[in-house]
Amino acid sequence: MTRTRGTALKVVVAFDSFKGCIPAKVACDAAAAGIHAACPEANVVKLPLSDGGEGLVECVRRLLPVVGITQTVHDPLMNAVDCSYALSPDGKTAYMEMASAAGLTLVPEDKRNPMETTTYGVGEMIADAVDRGCERIVMGIGGSATCDAGEGMLKALRDKGCQNTPCKFVVACDVTNPLYGKDGAAYVFAPQKGATAEQVFILDRRLRTFARRTEEAGIASPDMARHPGAGAAGGLGYALLTHLKAELRSGIDIMLDIARFDEVIRDADLVITGEGKSDAQTMMGKVPCGVLRRCTKAAVPVWLLSGTIDGGSALSSHFNRVHSINENDPRPLPQLIQPEVAKENIATTVKRLMESLTR
């Protein structure tokens, strides 16, 4: 990372949120403060990122000049709820999260039951964008409370007269589960949404029935139920794939394209990324993994700085440096996850590592 004399070091900081602690923007701000403390002249580019699930819209709002839209729809239990999404200035592209209308956090713990919850509100949100003239919808489908194979969404689109929308759908989906079976939406995800073992069996049967009806209608071939991601969001992935002809893509790749990441790192000397906890799951489509793939192609070194590092030796074989921001802090976890502490430790760790480059 040597720069021509007189030229400033360019460092890109591209963090995910530290879940339950600080959002991605705050993590990027803290890292930038650490860089400037060590190298005041450094050119720092901050790119707060999301892996395309919950947080997609917030991330887009920070990257693009979009317009916020708020709409009242039905939540997973068919109660009125305000949801929001973002619209490009020309009104042609909408960015939304299914969780805004049908997320698990919208349902009280004692009422969580995927036998009853619906994606109807997701269809209402889509219909609103279509009514506004939208031609392309980018949707994150993480954090769902549902296991209805997207039937609720399709019903809402029929009710709103939007079932034949020409909209192009790009779906951020990082799970590879099929629609049904032991690796499908019901068996893998429904228990996390409140389903009992008996209900899981019934839900799986419902998913199979929906797939059979879709195939008999000539909308899908049998192999589409096994398409990677068909089981995402309780089978919403399948409905989007078959009925709305959606393209299912890696969430982080969608976000990096929106951020024009390849252009940003073209003349970078270093990229610093991180998340709340890095482990074996990190290399399976999380933000640091997507950042690493792009940087490797561009021959730009990458540091991984996270709250917790589990399996550091394996991660060290991929990243140029791997560190926990808390490795020199003996305080207990409840203190370490306090926002002010996390910000301080990110800044301190980055400052120390940057100073080691200039010695």
ZIJOPE-V687296 format. One record per backbone hydrogen bond with DSSP energy under -1.0 kcal/mol. NH is the residue of the N-H (numbers start at 0). CO is the residue of the C=O. E is the energy in kcal/mol with one decimal. If there is no record, write none. Layout:
NH_CO_E + NH_CO_E
This chain:
6_3_-2.5 + 10_42_-2.5 + 11_269_-2.5 + 12_44_-2.8 + 13_271_-2.9 + 15_273_-2.5 + 17_21_-2.9 + 20_17_-2.2 + 21_17_-1.5 + 26_22_-1.9 + 27_23_-2.4 + 28_24_-2.5 + 29_25_-2.3 + 30_26_-2.2 + 31_27_-2.5 + 32_28_-2.0 + 33_29_-1.9 + 34_30_-2.2 + 35_31_-2.5 + 36_32_-1.8 + 37_33_-1.3 + 38_34_-3.5 + 41_38_-2.3 + 42_8_-3.5 + 44_10_-2.4 + 46_12_-3.1 + 48_14_-3.0 + 55_52_-1.7 + 58_54_-2.3 + 59_55_-2.6 + 60_56_-2.5 + 61_57_-1.1 + 62_58_-1.1 + 63_59_-2.9 + 65_63_-1.9 + 66_86_-3.3 + 68_84_-3.1 + 70_82_-2.7 + 72_80_-3.0 + 74_78_-3.3 + 77_74_-2.5 + 80_72_-2.6 + 82_70_-3.2 + 84_68_-2.2 + 85_94_-2.7 + 86_66_-2.6 + 87_92_-2.9 + 90_87_-2.4 + 93_135_-2.7 + 94_85_-3.1 + 95_137_-2.6 + 97_139_-2.9 + 99_96_-1.5 + 100_97_-1.5 + 101_97_-2.8 + 102_98_-1.4 + 103_142_-2.5 + 105_102_-1.4 + 106_103_-1.7 + 110_107_-2.3 + 111_108_-1.1 + 115_112_-2.5 + 116_112_-1.5 + 117_75_-1.2 + 121_118_-1.1 + 122_118_-1.3 + 123_119_-1.8 + 124_120_-2.1 + 125_121_-2.3 + 126_122_-2.7 + 127_123_-2.0 + 128_124_-1.7 + 129_125_-2.5 + 130_126_-2.6 + 131_127_-1.1 + 132_129_-2.0 + 133_128_-2.2 + 134_91_-2.5 + 135_91_-1.9 + 136_167_-2.9 + 137_93_-3.1 + 138_169_-2.4 + 139_95_-2.4 + 140_171_-1.4 + 144_101_-2.4 + 148_233_-2.7 + 150_147_-2.2 + 153_149_-2.2 + 154_150_-2.3 + 155_151_-2.2 + 156_152_-2.1 + 157_153_-2.0 + 158_154_-2.9 + 159_155_-2.0 + 160_157_-1.2 + 161_156_-3.4 + 164_161_-1.6 + 167_134_-2.5 + 169_136_-2.8 + 170_246_-3.1 + 171_138_-3.0 + 172_248_-3.1 + 178_224_-3.3 + 183_180_-2.2 + 184_178_-1.6 + 187_183_-2.2 + 188_184_-1.5 + 189_184_-1.1 + 192_189_-1.5 + 193_190_-1.2 + 194_189_-2.0 + 199_195_-2.3 + 200_196_-1.6 + 201_197_-1.8 + 202_198_-3.1 + 203_199_-2.5 + 204_200_-1.8 + 205_201_-2.2 + 206_202_-2.3 + 207_203_-2.1 + 208_204_-2.3 + 209_205_-2.6 + 210_206_-2.3 + 211_207_-2.4 + 212_208_-2.4 + 213_209_-2.3 + 214_210_-2.4 + 215_211_-2.7 + 216_212_-1.6 + 217_214_-1.6 + 218_213_-2.0 + 223_220_-1.9 + 224_221_-1.1 + 225_222_-1.1 + 229_226_-2.6 + 230_176_-2.7 + 231_228_-1.6 + 235_232_-1.0 + 236_231_-2.1 + 237_229_-1.6 + 238_234_-1.5 + 239_235_-2.6 + 240_236_-2.2 + 241_237_-2.7 + 242_238_-1.7 + 243_238_-1.1 + 245_239_-2.7 + 246_168_-2.6 + 248_170_-3.0 + 253_249_-1.9 + 254_250_-2.2 + 255_251_-2.6 + 256_252_-2.1 + 257_253_-2.2 + 258_254_-2.2 + 259_256_-1.2 + 260_255_-2.6 + 263_259_-2.1 + 264_260_-2.3 + 267_264_-1.6 + 268_9_-2.6 + 269_9_-1.3 + 270_300_-2.0 + 271_11_-2.8 + 272_302_-2.9 + 277_307_-3.0 + 281_278_-1.5 + 283_280_-1.9 + 285_281_-1.1 + 289_285_-2.1 + 290_286_-2.6 + 291_287_-2.5 + 292_288_-2.3 + 293_289_-1.8 + 294_290_-2.4 + 295_291_-2.8 + 296_292_-1.6 + 297_293_-1.4 + 299_294_-2.5 + 302_270_-2.5 + 303_320_-3.0 + 304_272_-2.8 + 305_322_-1.8 + 306_274_-1.7 + 307_275_-1.4 + 309_277_-3.1 + 314_310_-1.9 + 315_311_-2.5 + 317_314_-1.8 + 318_314_-2.4 + 319_301_-2.1 + 320_301_-1.0 + 322_303_-2.5 + 324_305_-2.4 + 326_323_-1.4 + 328_325_-2.0 + 334_331_-1.3 + 335_331_-1.9 + 336_332_-2.0 + 337_334_-1.5 + 341_337_-2.6 + 342_338_-2.6 + 343_339_-2.1 + 344_340_-2.7 + 345_341_-2.4 + 346_342_-2.4 + 347_343_-2.7 + 348_344_-2.3 + 349_345_-2.6 + 350_346_-2.5 + 351_347_-2.4 + 352_348_-2.3 + 353_349_-2.7 + 354_350_-2.4 + 355_351_-1.4
